[in-house]
Amino acid sequence: MTTDVRPEVDQEAVGEAMEKVMGDFAAAIGVTTVLLGISSGAWKAMAAAGPVTPSELADRMGTVEPYTREWLAAQAAAGYVEYDANTGTFTLPGAVAAVLTDDATTALFSAFGEGMAVMGADLARFRDRFATGQGFGWHERSPEHWEAMAGISDASVIPFLPAWLAAMDGGDALLAAGGKVADVGCGYGGMATALARLYPGATVYGFDYHDASIARSRSTATDAGVGDRVHAEVATAKDYPGTAYDLITFVDSLHDLGDPVGALVHAREALSPEGSVLLIEPAAGDSLEDNLTPVGRLWYSVSTTVCTPNGVAQEGHPLGTVAGEVKLRETAAAAGFARVTRLDVEAPMNLLLQLRP
């Protein structure tokens, strides 16, 4: 007969674990209040005000004191604002103001916030897939998910695109001369449209296996006035048509694919003699221990709930969102790329690799 002998648990450690879990729940709902501060102008109102009472902030914003009272208390508990109990005032520190009043940064935060809300909405449908090992493809997600992911991509990539392309060895010159570009996994077409606007002589092709995304990509280009030079077609990363591309881009898409090596093989075969592949991937370290950080946690969580399920729904060998430079270089080498260069550019959320045969 065996007995179930369980080790005695340190109750203080149990309390700390409970506090940590509750802290995560608090942070999750706390994001909504940070976003309310962005959309309502509360952060900018505080940045210009110095110490304020809830009533004073309400007057500055044109809202009501009960809202600002509770909102300010939440931000003080989070450590974003400083509370003076003697005067009943709240102050926004300069460093926090620099982050939460910068338009480019807050646009990215807002896009991530929308994406997180949608991930939660899709969780009920994904839960069984996770437990049974089934994939959950992009086409199975909600339209709100597609919209939110497009917003994140546009906010994190397009503002930096001119500098990134200029840093490529020869890539910028080819496009300026009227090059041919393919964007693989183009989604809603933000990247393809941005490329066409940056290079008036270039022709851009967007490819995605998802027909709804292709339809939106076409309308994105048309609305921007470049529909005559942006051609969006339904195709996978291993069978899209065309050759002699001067640039092929993968914008946060390679790690979602079930066969990333096969996708890069097809890209290499479709390049012009002087062409390049530009990989835009999340910035990450090369080992698990390097990524045990708040940002690493963000990317691993996104990988678990969004990116990896899409790859599993395909051939089933995705890289995962937190691939890192070494793994990406190994993948490129396996696909036959002999020259891999990391671009030394400002890229807050990404690392960029230029691949050439």
Buried (B, 14 or more C-beta within 10 A) or exposed (E): EEEEEEEEEEEEEEEEEEEEEEEEEEEEEBBEBBBBBBEBBBBBBBBEBEBBBBEBBBBBBEBEBEBBBEBBBBBBEBEBBBBEEEEEBBBBEEEBBEEBBEEEBBBBBBBBBBBBBBBEBBEEEBEEBBEEEEBBBBEBBEEBBBBBBBBBBBBBBBBBBEEBBEBBEBBBBBBBEEBBBBBBBBBBBBBBBBBBBBBEEBBBBBBBBBEBBBBBBBBBBBEBEBBEBBBBBBBBBBEBEBEEBBBBBBBBBBBBBBBBBBBBBBBBEBBBEEBBBBBBBBBBBBEEEEBEEEBBEBBBEBBBBBBBBBBBBBBEEBBBBBBBBEBBBBBBBEBBBEEBBEBEBEBEBBBBBBBBB
